[in-house]
Amino acid sequence: MHVPTMAEMMASGQTPDILFWVGCAGSFDQRAQKITKAFATILSKVGINYAIMGKEELCTGDPARRAGNEFMFQMMAYQNIQVLNGYGIKKIVTTCPHCFNILKNEYPVLGGTYEVIHHTTLLQQLIDEGKIVLQGGGAFKGKRITYHDSCYLGRANDIYEAPRKVLEALDAELVEMKRCRSKGLCCGAGGAQMFKEEEKGTIRINIERSNEALDTGAQIIASACPFCNTMLTDGVKNKEQEQNVHVLDVAELIAQSM
């Protein structure tokens, strides 16, 4: 796959319509790399002129800030803002709600103001505009799918409808967990918890959440966040259900159905 970088585009005198912010998980985590590829495939298929930052992309600093290291966060953020502003970036799309939240809501204070959209919102727009055409009777027709609300997408940014509308376009049966939308339960990875051991309790959060998803009888658990994907996959493995239940990102479901 050839994915253009900003440096390449600028060298050839082009500017992309959209910058795809890949994020640390999407760059380095083997599972999340599949989500990145799926989304890049969709962008290429619908003919969107996009680019990535490549080696110039630093972590947004979200985990550092959540863990209380404000100095490190600001260092990373200023460096990213300098590069983004240097390229004259106006519009950013990302597959990670953590990157989405911090770029959209916390970078403007430091001088980085961009139109930031989450990939589920963009996918919904492309479906509504007829640019993404799904095959009738696709791979997921009639399958039971349950959707897990990421905290940084749902409660933090009030994005509940876009991912669900995208899933409805698959012609599948969408079933909700008991705790969903604004009452959804965290997967257990937010707030830098992904990078530390959890506090003692009676049950791990990701196992409790995965059990709720499995209780719906769904064959597919859809998520829109690489962290949630990891946590839910671990929970499904804990119940030894990985043969029967698949945890997939919304972008992967769409890429497989185009």
Summary of the structure (lengths in Angstrom):
residues: 258
radius of gyration: 18.1
end to end distance: 17.5
largest distance: 57.8
contacts: 857
relative contact order: 0.14
helix: 47%
strand: 12%
